[in-house]
Amino acid sequence: MDKSRSNLGEADQGKTVAIVSYLTIIGLVAALVMNNSNPTSLGRFHIRQSIGITAAALFLGCVSFIPGIGEILGKVVGIIVLFVVVLGILGAVNKQEKGIPVVGPLFQKWFSMI
């Protein structure tokens, strides 16, 4: 009985870490700290996804500085990032280790040290 309760606690802890990891950079840092004390597979998966999304968003945010079409491209990138973050949060809420389309598996490989 105690073992099932501890597994349930771990699942809830992993779900909390996974959700928090998508809530701004401060949430990502908090999730890293929370996952460091009690690592879970779900937490690590979503932290890697969140780091990848954040890095890609920062990189692609530079697109908005391109003269002429930068403003339009910046808005498109912003909408795509919002969509991807919502997908990540939905996966975390449902306790699924489902990566974001196209680049999710790359994020898992690139940030495998976490």
N, CA, C and O atoms as CSV, one atom per row, in Angstrom:
chain,resi,resn,atom,element,x,y,z
A,1,MET,N,N,0.816,-1.186,0.000
A,1,MET,CA,C,0.000,0.000,0.000
A,1,MET,C,C,0.864,1.256,0.000
A,1,MET,O,O,0.581,2.205,-0.730
A,2,ASP,N,N,1.923,1.264,0.821
A,2,ASP,CA,C,2.804,2.436,0.871
A,2,ASP,C,C,3.513,2.652,-0.451
A,2,ASP,O,O,3.741,3.784,-0.877
A,3,LYS,N,N,3.865,1.526,-1.105
A,3,LYS,CA,C,4.565,1.639,-2.383
A,3,LYS,C,C,3.689,2.320,-3.438
A,3,LYS,O,O,4.181,3.148,-4.205
A,4,SER,N,N,2.410,1.984,-3.483
A,4,SER,CA,C,1.517,2.608,-4.459
A,4,SER,C,C,1.333,4.091,-4.154
A,4,SER,O,O,1.203,4.904,-5.068
A,5,ARG,N,N,1.322,4.438,-2.884
A,5,ARG,CA,C,1.215,5.850,-2.521
A,5,ARG,C,C,2.456,6.620,-2.934
A,5,ARG,O,O,2.353,7.753,-3.405
A,6,SER,N,N,3.634,6.018,-2.763
A,6,SER,CA,C,4.867,6.714,-3.159
A,6,SER,C,C,4.938,6.866,-4.672
A,6,SER,O,O,5.406,7.890,-5.171
A,7,ASN,N,N,4.477,5.854,-5.407
A,7,ASN,CA,C,4.441,5.976,-6.863
A,7,ASN,C,C,3.475,7.067,-7.295
A,7,ASN,O,O,3.755,7.806,-8.239
A,8,LEU,N,N,2.354,7.174,-6.622
A,8,LEU,CA,C,1.389,8.222,-6.927
A,8,LEU,C,C,1.997,9.589,-6.626
A,8,LEU,O,O,1.806,10.535,-7.390
A,9,GLY,N,N,2.720,9.695,-5.531
A,9,GLY,CA,C,3.393,10.956,-5.188
A,9,GLY,C,C,4.424,11.331,-6.226
A,9,GLY,O,O,4.538,12.502,-6.590
A,10,GLU,N,N,5.180,10.357,-6.712
A,10,GLU,CA,C,6.169,10.618,-7.754
A,10,GLU,C,C,5.502,11.075,-9.040
A,10,GLU,O,O,5.989,11.989,-9.706
A,11,ALA,N,N,4.383,10.439,-9.391
A,11,ALA,CA,C,3.666,10.824,-10.609
A,11,ALA,C,C,3.153,12.253,-10.493
A,11,ALA,O,O,3.236,13.027,-11.447
A,12,ASP,N,N,2.620,12.603,-9.318
A,12,ASP,CA,C,2.142,13.974,-9.118
A,12,ASP,C,C,3.287,14.962,-9.137
A,12,ASP,O,O,3.158,16.050,-9.699
A,13,GLN,N,N,4.423,14.595,-8.522
A,13,GLN,CA,C,5.598,15.463,-8.528
A,13,GLN,C,C,6.095,15.662,-9.963
A,13,GLN,O,O,6.423,16.784,-10.348
A,14,GLY,N,N,6.156,14.599,-10.748
A,14,GLY,CA,C,6.587,14.702,-12.140
A,14,GLY,C,C,5.645,15.552,-12.963
A,14,GLY,O,O,6.083,16.323,-13.817
A,15,LYS,N,N,4.351,15.418,-12.713
A,15,LYS,CA,C,3.358,16.209,-13.434
A,15,LYS,C,C,3.505,17.684,-13.077
A,15,LYS,O,O,3.433,18.544,-13.955
A,16,THR,N,N,3.708,17.981,-11.803
A,16,THR,CA,C,3.892,19.373,-11.367
A,16,THR,C,C,5.135,19.977,-11.996
A,16,THR,O,O,5.096,21.099,-12.502
A,17,VAL,N,N,6.233,19.244,-11.967
A,17,VAL,CA,C,7.480,19.719,-12.574
A,17,VAL,C,C,7.276,19.950,-14.064
A,17,VAL,O,O,7.727,20.959,-14.607
A,18,ALA,N,N,6.599,19.019,-14.724
A,18,ALA,CA,C,6.372,19.126,-16.169
A,18,ALA,C,C,5.570,20.377,-16.515
A,18,ALA,O,O,5.903,21.080,-17.469
A,19,ILE,N,N,4.527,20.656,-15.757
A,19,ILE,CA,C,3.698,21.830,-16.031
A,19,ILE,C,C,4.456,23.110,-15.741
A,19,ILE,O,O,4.429,24.043,-16.543
A,20,VAL,N,N,5.129,23.166,-14.607
A,20,VAL,CA,C,5.858,24.379,-14.202
A,20,VAL,C,C,6.965,24.703,-15.201
A,20,VAL,O,O,7.288,25.874,-15.399
A,21,SER,N,N,7.544,23.699,-15.826
A,21,SER,CA,C,8.662,23.935,-16.745
A,21,SER,C,C,8.278,24.805,-17.940
A,21,SER,O,O,9.142,25.441,-18.545
A,22,TYR,N,N,7.005,24.838,-18.279
A,22,TYR,CA,C,6.563,25.638,-19.425
A,22,TYR,C,C,6.168,27.065,-19.050
A,22,TYR,O,O,5.860,27.867,-19.932
A,23,LEU,N,N,6.173,27.390,-17.773
A,23,LEU,CA,C,5.709,28.699,-17.312
A,23,LEU,C,C,6.876,29.674,-17.192
A,23,LEU,O,O,7.425,29.845,-16.103
A,24,THR,N,N,7.248,30.291,-18.253
A,24,THR,CA,C,8.324,31.289,-18.350
A,24,THR,C,C,9.685,30.698,-17.988
A,24,THR,O,O,9.790,29.528,-17.622
A,25,ILE,N,N,10.694,31.504,-18.093
A,25,ILE,CA,C,12.055,31.058,-17.765
A,25,ILE,C,C,12.183,30.809,-16.266
A,25,ILE,O,O,12.895,29.896,-15.847
A,26,ILE,N,N,11.504,31.609,-15.465
A,26,ILE,CA,C,11.538,31.401,-14.013
A,26,ILE,C,C,10.928,30.042,-13.667
A,26,ILE,O,O,11.451,29.331,-12.809
A,27,GLY,N,N,9.846,29.681,-14.316
A,27,GLY,CA,C,9.237,28.371,-14.112
A,27,GLY,C,C,10.166,27.246,-14.538
A,27,GLY,O,O,10.207,26.195,-13.899
A,28,LEU,N,N,10.904,27.462,-15.608
A,28,LEU,CA,C,11.857,26.462,-16.080
A,28,LEU,C,C,12.958,26.237,-15.049
A,28,LEU,O,O,13.330,25.097,-14.772
A,29,VAL,N,N,13.475,27.318,-14.486
A,29,VAL,CA,C,14.512,27.201,-13.447
A,29,VAL,C,C,13.937,26.508,-12.212
A,29,VAL,O,O,14.587,25.642,-11.627
A,30,ALA,N,N,12.724,26.885,-11.817
A,30,ALA,CA,C,12.075,26.248,-10.663
A,30,ALA,C,C,11.880,24.753,-10.919
A,30,ALA,O,O,12.097,23.940,-10.021
A,31,ALA,N,N,11.477,24.388,-12.122
A,31,ALA,CA,C,11.282,22.975,-12.461
A,31,ALA,C,C,12.598,22.215,-12.402
A,31,ALA,O,O,12.636,21.073,-11.943
A,32,LEU,N,N,13.676,22.838,-12.863
A,32,LEU,CA,C,14.993,22.193,-12.782
A,32,LEU,C,C,15.369,21.923,-11.331
A,32,LEU,O,O,15.875,20.847,-11.013
A,33,VAL,N,N,15.129,22.883,-10.456
A,33,VAL,CA,C,15.447,22.716,-9.038
A,33,VAL,C,C,14.557,21.645,-8.417
A,33,VAL,O,O,15.035,20.785,-7.677
A,34,MET,N,N,13.268,21.699,-8.719
A,34,MET,CA,C,12.339,20.706,-8.178
A,34,MET,C,C,12.688,19.305,-8.651
A,34,MET,O,O,12.630,18.354,-7.872
A,35,ASN,N,N,13.048,19.171,-9.917
A,35,ASN,CA,C,13.362,17.856,-10.473
A,35,ASN,C,C,14.706,17.350,-9.973
A,35,ASN,O,O,14.935,16.141,-9.939
A,36,ASN,N,N,15.590,18.247,-9.589
A,36,ASN,CA,C,16.902,17.845,-9.089
A,36,ASN,C,C,16.776,17.100,-7.766
A,36,ASN,O,O,17.529,16.161,-7.510
A,37,SER,N,N,15.825,17.515,-6.918
A,37,SER,CA,C,15.674,16.860,-5.620
A,37,SER,C,C,14.955,15.519,-5.727
A,37,SER,O,O,15.231,14.610,-4.944
A,38,ASN,N,N,14.046,15.384,-6.673
A,38,ASN,CA,C,13.305,14.138,-6.854
A,38,ASN,C,C,13.081,13.911,-8.344
A,38,ASN,O,O,11.996,14.194,-8.853
A,39,PRO,N,N,14.094,13.402,-9.055
A,39,PRO,CA,C,13.974,13.288,-10.517
A,39,PRO,C,C,12.926,12.261,-10.952
A,39,PRO,O,O,12.831,11.164,-10.401
A,40,THR,N,N,12.152,12.653,-11.951
A,40,THR,CA,C,11.188,11.741,-12.564
A,40,THR,C,C,11.377,11.786,-14.068
A,40,THR,O,O,11.859,12.777,-14.617
A,41,SER,N,N,11.001,10.725,-14.717
A,41,SER,CA,C,11.128,10.647,-16.173
A,41,SER,C,C,10.258,11.693,-16.859
A,41,SER,O,O,10.690,12.342,-17.811
A,42,LEU,N,N,9.031,11.852,-16.370
A,42,LEU,CA,C,8.109,12.825,-16.958
A,42,LEU,C,C,8.649,14.244,-16.797
A,42,LEU,O,O,8.598,15.043,-17.731
A,43,GLY,N,N,9.161,14.548,-15.622
A,43,GLY,CA,C,9.721,15.878,-15.383
A,43,GLY,C,C,10.905,16.169,-16.283
A,43,GLY,O,O,10.990,17.245,-16.876
A,44,ARG,N,N,11.828,15.209,-16.388
A,44,ARG,CA,C,13.006,15.402,-17.252
A,44,ARG,C,C,12.599,15.588,-18.710
A,44,ARG,O,O,13.150,16.439,-19.408
A,45,PHE,N,N,11.641,14.798,-19.166
A,45,PHE,CA,C,11.191,14.892,-20.553
A,45,PHE,C,C,10.679,16.296,-20.856
A,45,PHE,O,O,11.091,16.909,-21.841
A,46,HIS,N,N,9.796,16.797,-20.026
A,46,HIS,CA,C,9.189,18.096,-20.304
A,46,HIS,C,C,10.152,19.254,-20.048
A,46,HIS,O,O,10.026,20.303,-20.680
A,47,ILE,N,N,11.095,19.091,-19.151
A,47,ILE,CA,C,12.122,20.116,-18.971
A,47,ILE,C,C,12.960,20.230,-20.241
A,47,ILE,O,O,13.270,21.336,-20.683
A,48,ARG,N,N,13.328,19.092,-20.828
A,48,ARG,CA,C,14.102,19.134,-22.082
A,48,ARG,C,C,13.295,19.791,-23.197
A,48,ARG,O,O,13.841,20.571,-23.978
A,49,GLN,N,N,12.008,19.486,-23.279
A,49,GLN,CA,C,11.159,20.117,-24.288
A,49,GLN,C,C,11.098,21.628,-24.059
A,49,GLN,O,O,11.199,22.411,-25.004
A,50,SER,N,N,10.933,22.027,-22.809
A,50,SER,CA,C,10.814,23.448,-22.482
A,50,SER,C,C,12.103,24.207,-22.771
A,50,SER,O,O,12.061,25.331,-23.272
A,51,ILE,N,N,13.245,23.606,-22.459
A,51,ILE,CA,C,14.530,24.249,-22.775
A,51,ILE,C,C,14.657,24.426,-24.288
A,51,ILE,O,O,15.087,25.479,-24.759
A,52,GLY,N,N,14.289,23.414,-25.034
A,52,GLY,CA,C,14.358,23.511,-26.493
A,52,GLY,C,C,13.439,24.582,-27.043
A,52,GLY,O,O,13.833,25.347,-27.922
A,53,ILE,N,N,12.217,24.645,-26.534
A,53,ILE,CA,C,11.267,25.666,-26.988
A,53,ILE,C,C,11.795,27.056,-26.654
A,53,ILE,O,O,11.734,27.961,-27.486
A,54,THR,N,N,12.312,27.228,-25.446
A,54,THR,CA,C,12.836,28.532,-25.027
A,54,THR,C,C,14.014,28.949,-25.887
A,54,THR,O,O,14.085,30.095,-26.332
A,55,ALA,N,N,14.941,28.027,-26.123
A,55,ALA,CA,C,16.112,28.353,-26.952
A,55,ALA,C,C,15.685,28.689,-28.385
A,55,ALA,O,O,16.182,29.647,-28.975
A,56,ALA,N,N,14.778,27.909,-28.929
A,56,ALA,CA,C,14.303,28.171,-30.296
A,56,ALA,C,C,13.562,29.507,-30.373
A,56,ALA,O,O,13.713,30.250,-31.343
A,57,ALA,N,N,12.766,29.807,-29.355
A,57,ALA,CA,C,12.025,31.070,-29.344
A,57,ALA,C,C,12.966,32.266,-29.273
A,57,ALA,O,O,12.756,33.271,-29.951
A,58,LEU,N,N,14.003,32.153,-28.447
A,58,LEU,CA,C,14.977,33.248,-28.362
A,58,LEU,C,C,15.715,33.429,-29.680
A,58,LEU,O,O,15.934,34.553,-30.131
A,59,PHE,N,N,16.095,32.316,-30.291
A,59,PHE,CA,C,16.799,32.380,-31.568
A,59,PHE,C,C,15.897,32.947,-32.663
A,59,PHE,O,O,16.298,33.836,-33.415
A,60,LEU,N,N,14.684,32.425,-32.742
A,60,LEU,CA,C,13.759,32.864,-33.782
A,60,LEU,C,C,13.205,34.260,-33.512
A,60,LEU,O,O,12.709,34.917,-34.426
A,61,GLY,N,N,13.284,34.712,-32.269
A,61,GLY,CA,C,12.861,36.063,-31.947
A,61,GLY,C,C,13.706,37.114,-32.635
A,61,GLY,O,O,13.262,38.242,-32.848
A,62,CYS,N,N,14.915,36.740,-32.977
A,62,CYS,CA,C,15.796,37.662,-33.709
A,62,CYS,C,C,15.263,37.952,-35.105
A,62,CYS,O,O,15.668,38.930,-35.733
A,63,VAL,N,N,14.360,37.112,-35.594
A,63,VAL,CA,C,13.768,37.297,-36.913
A,63,VAL,C,C,13.027,38.632,-36.992
A,63,VAL,O,O,12.954,39.247,-38.056
A,64,SER,N,N,12.483,39.068,-35.870
A,64,SER,CA,C,11.686,40.302,-35.884
A,64,SER,C,C,12.529,41.540,-36.185
A,64,SER,O,O,11.978,42.606,-36.462
A,65,PHE,N,N,13.836,41.416,-36.135
A,65,PHE,CA,C,14.705,42.560,-36.418
A,65,PHE,C,C,15.062,42.695,-37.901
A,65,PHE,O,O,15.762,43.631,-38.286
A,66,ILE,N,N,14.587,41.768,-38.730
A,66,ILE,CA,C,14.841,41.850,-40.162
A,66,ILE,C,C,14.020,43.004,-40.732
A,66,ILE,O,O,12.804,43.043,-40.547
A,67,PRO,N,N,14.660,43.930,-41.415
A,67,PRO,CA,C,13.897,45.065,-41.966
A,67,PRO,C,C,12.853,44.599,-42.981
A,67,PRO,O,O,13.092,43.679,-43.763
A,68,GLY,N,N,11.722,45.238,-42.952
A,68,GLY,CA,C,10.663,44.944,-43.924
A,68,GLY,C,C,9.706,43.874,-43.463
A,68,GLY,O,O,8.585,44.180,-43.059
A,69,ILE,N,N,10.125,42.621,-43.515
A,69,ILE,CA,C,9.218,41.519,-43.199
A,69,ILE,C,C,9.379,41.002,-41.776
A,69,ILE,O,O,8.684,40.071,-41.371
A,70,GLY,N,N,10.284,41.594,-41.023
A,70,GLY,CA,C,10.558,41.122,-39.667
A,70,GLY,C,C,9.371,41.171,-38.745
A,70,GLY,O,O,9.181,40.274,-37.923
A,71,GLU,N,N,8.566,42.210,-38.869
A,71,GLU,CA,C,7.402,42.345,-37.991
A,71,GLU,C,C,6.409,41.212,-38.225
A,71,GLU,O,O,5.892,40.631,-37.271
A,72,ILE,N,N,6.146,40.902,-39.470
A,72,ILE,CA,C,5.200,39.819,-39.803
A,72,ILE,C,C,5.771,38.473,-39.375
A,72,ILE,O,O,5.073,37.665,-38.762
A,73,LEU,N,N,7.044,38.229,-39.697
A,73,LEU,CA,C,7.671,36.959,-39.306
A,73,LEU,C,C,7.727,36.822,-37.789
A,73,LEU,O,O,7.536,35.727,-37.260
A,74,GLY,N,N,7.986,37.920,-37.085
A,74,GLY,CA,C,8.013,37.883,-35.627
A,74,GLY,C,C,6.672,37.466,-35.040
A,74,GLY,O,O,6.623,36.693,-34.083
A,75,LYS,N,N,5.588,37.974,-35.610
A,75,LYS,CA,C,4.254,37.600,-35.139
A,75,LYS,C,C,3.949,36.139,-35.434
A,75,LYS,O,O,3.362,35.446,-34.603
A,76,VAL,N,N,4.342,35.671,-36.606
A,76,VAL,CA,C,4.121,34.265,-36.966
A,76,VAL,C,C,4.903,33.354,-36.020
A,76,VAL,O,O,4.376,32.348,-35.543
A,77,VAL,N,N,6.154,33.708,-35.753
A,77,VAL,CA,C,6.969,32.913,-34.836
A,77,VAL,C,C,6.346,32.918,-33.443
A,77,VAL,O,O,6.326,31.884,-32.774
A,78,GLY,N,N,5.841,34.057,-33.002
A,78,GLY,CA,C,5.193,34.146,-31.700
A,78,GLY,C,C,3.979,33.238,-31.591
A,78,GLY,O,O,3.774,32.588,-30.566
A,79,ILE,N,N,3.177,33.190,-32.644
A,79,ILE,CA,C,1.997,32.319,-32.652
A,79,ILE,C,C,2.417,30.854,-32.631
A,79,ILE,O,O,1.803,30.045,-31.936
A,80,ILE,N,N,3.448,30.508,-33.379
A,80,ILE,CA,C,3.936,29.121,-33.403
A,80,ILE,C,C,4.468,28.723,-32.029
A,80,ILE,O,O,4.189,27.624,-31.550
A,81,VAL,N,N,5.227,29.603,-31.396
A,81,VAL,CA,C,5.765,29.307,-30.066
A,81,VAL,C,C,4.623,29.127,-29.063
A,81,VAL,O,O,4.658,28.204,-28.249
A,82,LEU,N,N,3.625,29.988,-29.113
A,82,LEU,CA,C,2.473,29.853,-28.217
A,82,LEU,C,C,1.780,28.513,-28.427
A,82,LEU,O,O,1.424,27.840,-27.460
A,83,PHE,N,N,1.588,28.126,-29.676
A,83,PHE,CA,C,0.947,26.853,-30.002
A,83,PHE,C,C,1.755,25.676,-29.442
A,83,PHE,O,O,1.185,24.743,-28.875
A,84,VAL,N,N,3.061,25.722,-29.599
A,84,VAL,CA,C,3.931,24.636,-29.137
A,84,VAL,C,C,3.931,24.558,-27.609
A,84,VAL,O,O,3.928,23.463,-27.047
A,85,VAL,N,N,3.934,25.696,-26.943
A,85,VAL,CA,C,3.884,25.700,-25.481
A,85,VAL,C,C,2.564,25.104,-24.995
A,85,VAL,O,O,2.553,24.337,-24.033
A,86,VAL,N,N,1.468,25.443,-25.639
A,86,VAL,CA,C,0.168,24.873,-25.262
A,86,VAL,C,C,0.177,23.360,-25.472
A,86,VAL,O,O,-0.344,22.624,-24.634
A,87,LEU,N,N,0.755,22.884,-26.568
A,87,LEU,CA,C,0.872,21.434,-26.785
A,87,LEU,C,C,1.678,20.777,-25.668
A,87,LEU,O,O,1.317,19.708,-25.176
A,88,GLY,N,N,2.768,21.424,-25.275
A,88,GLY,CA,C,3.596,20.890,-24.194
A,88,GLY,C,C,2.850,20.832,-22.876
A,88,GLY,O,O,2.934,19.837,-22.157
A,89,ILE,N,N,2.123,21.885,-22.554
A,89,ILE,CA,C,1.366,21.913,-21.300
A,89,ILE,C,C,0.281,20.841,-21.316
A,89,ILE,O,O,0.068,20.163,-20.311
A,90,LEU,N,N,-0.402,20.682,-22.441
A,90,LEU,CA,C,-1.429,19.639,-22.533
A,90,LEU,C,C,-0.827,18.248,-22.347
A,90,LEU,O,O,-1.423,17.397,-21.687
A,91,GLY,N,N,0.343,18.018,-22.921
A,91,GLY,CA,C,1.023,16.739,-22.717
A,91,GLY,C,C,1.408,16.527,-21.269
A,91,GLY,O,O,1.304,15.415,-20.752
A,92,ALA,N,N,1.855,17.594,-20.604
A,92,ALA,CA,C,2.236,17.497,-19.192
A,92,ALA,C,C,1.020,17.216,-18.314
A,92,ALA,O,O,1.088,16.386,-17.408
A,93,VAL,N,N,-0.081,17.897,-18.576
A,93,VAL,CA,C,-1.303,17.693,-17.790
A,93,VAL,C,C,-1.799,16.256,-17.935
A,93,VAL,O,O,-2.291,15.668,-16.972
A,94,ASN,N,N,-1.670,15.695,-19.128
A,94,ASN,CA,C,-2.116,14.325,-19.385
A,94,ASN,C,C,-1.054,13.281,-19.059
A,94,ASN,O,O,-1.248,12.097,-19.334
A,95,LYS,N,N,0.060,13.704,-18.477
A,95,LYS,CA,C,1.171,12.820,-18.085
A,95,LYS,C,C,1.696,12.006,-19.268
A,95,LYS,O,O,2.001,10.820,-19.136
A,96,GLN,N,N,1.796,12.662,-20.421
A,96,GLN,CA,C,2.298,12.001,-21.626
A,96,GLN,C,C,3.695,12.506,-21.949
A,96,GLN,O,O,3.977,13.698,-21.834
A,97,GLU,N,N,4.550,11.607,-22.345
A,97,GLU,CA,C,5.878,11.979,-22.828
A,97,GLU,C,C,5.826,12.046,-24.346
A,97,GLU,O,O,6.464,11.261,-25.048
A,98,LYS,N,N,5.059,12.995,-24.825
A,98,LYS,CA,C,4.862,13.172,-26.256
A,98,LYS,C,C,5.541,14.477,-26.656
A,98,LYS,O,O,5.162,15.553,-26.194
A,99,GLY,N,N,6.553,14.371,-27.523
A,99,GLY,CA,C,7.303,15.543,-27.936
A,99,GLY,C,C,6.537,16.431,-28.887
A,99,GLY,O,O,5.560,16.010,-29.505
A,100,ILE,N,N,6.991,17.662,-28.997
A,100,ILE,CA,C,6.362,18.572,-29.943
A,100,ILE,C,C,6.711,18.124,-31.359
A,100,ILE,O,O,7.742,17.486,-31.571
A,101,PRO,N,N,5.870,18.449,-32.316
A,101,PRO,CA,C,6.109,17.992,-33.693
A,101,PRO,C,C,7.451,18.483,-34.245
A,101,PRO,O,O,7.906,19.576,-33.906
A,102,VAL,N,N,8.054,17.699,-35.063
A,102,VAL,CA,C,9.264,17.946,-35.843
A,102,VAL,C,C,10.520,18.013,-34.976
A,102,VAL,O,O,11.423,17.196,-35.160
A,103,VAL,N,N,10.609,18.954,-34.042
A,103,VAL,CA,C,11.872,19.162,-33.319
A,103,VAL,C,C,11.896,18.533,-31.926
A,103,VAL,O,O,12.943,18.539,-31.279
A,104,GLY,N,N,10.786,17.997,-31.452
A,104,GLY,CA,C,10.732,17.381,-30.131
A,104,GLY,C,C,11.780,16.293,-29.921
A,104,GLY,O,O,12.483,16.321,-28.911
A,105,PRO,N,N,11.909,15.335,-30.840
A,105,PRO,CA,C,12.944,14.310,-30.675
A,105,PRO,C,C,14.365,14.895,-30.671
A,105,PRO,O,O,15.250,14.378,-29.990
A,106,LEU,N,N,14.572,15.961,-31.426
A,106,LEU,CA,C,15.889,16.609,-31.422
A,106,LEU,C,C,16.183,17.224,-30.058
A,106,LEU,O,O,17.305,17.122,-29.563
A,107,PHE,N,N,15.188,17.859,-29.448
A,107,PHE,CA,C,15.371,18.441,-28.127
A,107,PHE,C,C,15.733,17.367,-27.115
A,107,PHE,O,O,16.572,17.596,-26.243
A,108,GLN,N,N,15.106,16.191,-27.220
A,108,GLN,CA,C,15.418,15.108,-26.297
A,108,GLN,C,C,16.857,14.645,-26.456
A,108,GLN,O,O,17.515,14.309,-25.471
A,109,LYS,N,N,17.344,14.625,-27.679
A,109,LYS,CA,C,18.715,14.189,-27.922
A,109,LYS,C,C,19.712,15.273,-27.519
A,109,LYS,O,O,20.716,14.973,-26.873
A,110,TRP,N,N,19.452,16.527,-27.889
A,110,TRP,CA,C,20.377,17.608,-27.600
A,110,TRP,C,C,20.519,17.891,-26.119
A,110,TRP,O,O,21.607,18.229,-25.652
A,111,PHE,N,N,19.444,17.758,-25.383
A,111,PHE,CA,C,19.475,18.080,-23.956
A,111,PHE,C,C,19.392,16.823,-23.101
A,111,PHE,O,O,18.801,16.843,-22.022
A,112,SER,N,N,19.974,15.744,-23.572
A,112,SER,CA,C,19.908,14.453,-22.876
A,112,SER,C,C,20.655,14.458,-21.547
A,112,SER,O,O,20.458,13.554,-20.735
A,113,MET,N,N,21.510,15.455,-21.304
A,113,MET,CA,C,22.248,15.516,-20.056
A,113,MET,C,C,21.356,15.894,-18.881
A,113,MET,O,O,21.786,15.823,-17.730
A,114,ILE,N,N,20.129,16.293,-19.157
A,114,ILE,CA,C,19.211,16.683,-18.080
A,114,ILE,C,C,18.375,15.496,-17.675
A,114,ILE,O,O,17.536,15.609,-16.782
